[in-house]
């Protein structure tokens, strides 16, 4: 029987748990959670997206997206606007307040990442990042 540390899936799960704990801890003061942060980061690279596109891109349940966007709207970090392609649809866009929040949290986010990968040297960190991107982009959509 293999031990847990021989199982890559389990190791990724543990790393994900630890990453979530660290990010949620650093975000606690703002009242946000990692899911909000991920949504803001996604919007920072997009001119706007339909909620169903956010759901598909981030892998979150559509009903969760509604609540996350509601939370971000209340804080002034995101807003729903009419879609330029379909007036019946609304896109979610990052506001100036959301951009400022991301700028203000860049350093703290980098500290969290550095803590997670602390045992690795610079080359190993780059390699890990490249491998995680490859798996994510090909296997998670």
N, C-alpha and C positions, 0 to 999 in steps of 0.2 A: 504494500500500500504506500502510495506517495504521501509525503508530508505536505502541509499547506504551502510552505515556502517553495515547493517544487512546482506549484500551480501558478502559471502566469496570470490567469484570470483572477485568482485570489489576490495576488500581489497588486494588480491594477485596482482591484476593489479597495484594498487597504490604503493605497496611495490616494485614491479618489476620496475616501472618507477623511483622511488626514488633510488633504487639500481643502475640502469643504469646511472642516472645522477651523482651519487657520483663516480662510477667507471670511467665513461668517463671523469669526471673532474680530477681525479687523473692520468689518462692515457694521458690527453691532451698534456702534455709536450713531451711525447714520439712520438706523432703523431698517436698513436694507439687508438682503441675504444674497448669497452667491447667484441665485437665479436672476435677481434684479440686475446684478453687476454684469452677468453674461449677456442679458438682453441689451443693456446700455452699450456694452462693447460691440455687440453686433450692429446696433443702430449707428454707431460711430463710423462704420464702414459702409453704410448704406444711405441712399438719399431718402429712404422711407420704405416700409414694407407693410403688406397686408398682414393681419394677425395670423391668418392661416399659413402664410409664408414664414412668419416667425416661428410658429409651432413646428413646421417641417424642418426648418434650418437648425433650430436649437434642440429638437427632439423632446419638446415639452408638450403635454396634453393641451389641446386648444382651450379648454376651460381654465387652465393654469395661466395661459397667456393673457386672458382677459383680466384676471386679478392682478397680475404683475404690471400690466399697462396701467390699470386703474391706480395702483400704488405709485407708479412713476409719474403719472399725471398729477396726482395730489401734491407731489413734491416739486412739481415744475420741471422735471427732468425729461419728460417726453410728452408728446401730444398727438391726438388723432386729428388728421386733416382729410378733407375730401381727396379721393384719388384723382389724379389728372386723367386717368384712362377710363374711369367709371364713376360717375358722380354718386352712385348708390353705395359705393365702397369707400372705406376710410383707410388711410395708411397711417402707420405710426412713425413719427419722426423724432429724432433727438433734438432737444431744445438747447439754447445757449447755457441754461442752467445745468443740463445734463452733461454738456461738454466740459463745463467748469468742474463739475463733480469728478468726472473721469481724470481731468488734469490733476486735480487735488489728490486723487487716490493713486496715481501712477507709482509714486515712490513706495507707498505702503504695499501695493500689489506686488511690486518687484521684490520687496523684502520677504513677503510670504513665499513667493516662488523660490527665492534664494534659500530660505529655510528648508523647503521641501527637497531641494536638490543639493543641499550642503555637502553631502559625502562625495559628490562627483566633481572632477576637475572640469575646466572650461571645455575641453574637447569632448568629454563624456556628456556634458550638459547639451552641447550642440547636437551630438549624436542622438541623445534621448529625444530632444525636441523634434528632430527630423523624423525619427521613427514614429513618434506619436502622431505627428502630422500625417505621415503616410498611411498609418492605420486608420486614423480618423477620416481622412479625405476619401479613402477607398471603401471603408467598411461601414461608416456611419452616415453617409450621405452628405 
